[in-house]
């Protein structure tokens, strides 16, 4: 979405290759030719296996969230894909840290690398209050419900998909406009839920932290972990 206006201005064709959406539609977009492909590793591998995509002409490869990819077990898929791109091309690696197998990627795939470090932004801290609540186990649900029912836009983070679904269902049952967001939902479901959250139809987003990476929502009032 962010690249589309630039691509239009420069007359570049963009293809999006992600799981949860029609693989046939993505295959025909690739067959039509694309200068820029934005992909998740699993679906890209599927399309390569089907002979719908080739990476041997790729001049620039960007690996985003490299440390998260390593944490989530995607590294073998990522290295297989990197082996398929042009060896003389440019490779860019974005990562919060350089440990957890990311250093291996740097050694094996970046030649004569240049490192750019960005200091963590302190801006958010000055505009944010942090509260720690000590709650007895039997009071947890009532407390969570009361927090969720307040005015404003709230994201609640939970550990698992099941916990997120369960809490969203309980909140809906007492009249709180809540929806869950996690990796078990299809891409179209996630997109719809995010749109509803951004336009105010959903007031509380109950998410796993994996699903919520990279999400940008303006005017967020409260985050509950």
Secondary structure, 3 states (H helix, E strand, C coil): CCCHHHHHHHCCCEEEECCCCCHHHHHHHHHCCCCEEEECHHHHHHHHHCCCCCCCCCCEEEECCHHHHHHCCCHHHHHHHHCCCCCCCEEEECCCCCCCCHHHHHHHHCCCCCCCCCCCCCHHHHCCCCCCCCCCHHHHHHHHHHHHCCCCCEEEEECCHHHHHHHHHHHHHCCCCEEEECCCCCHHHHHHHHHHHHCCCCCEEEEECCCCCCCCCCCCCEEEC
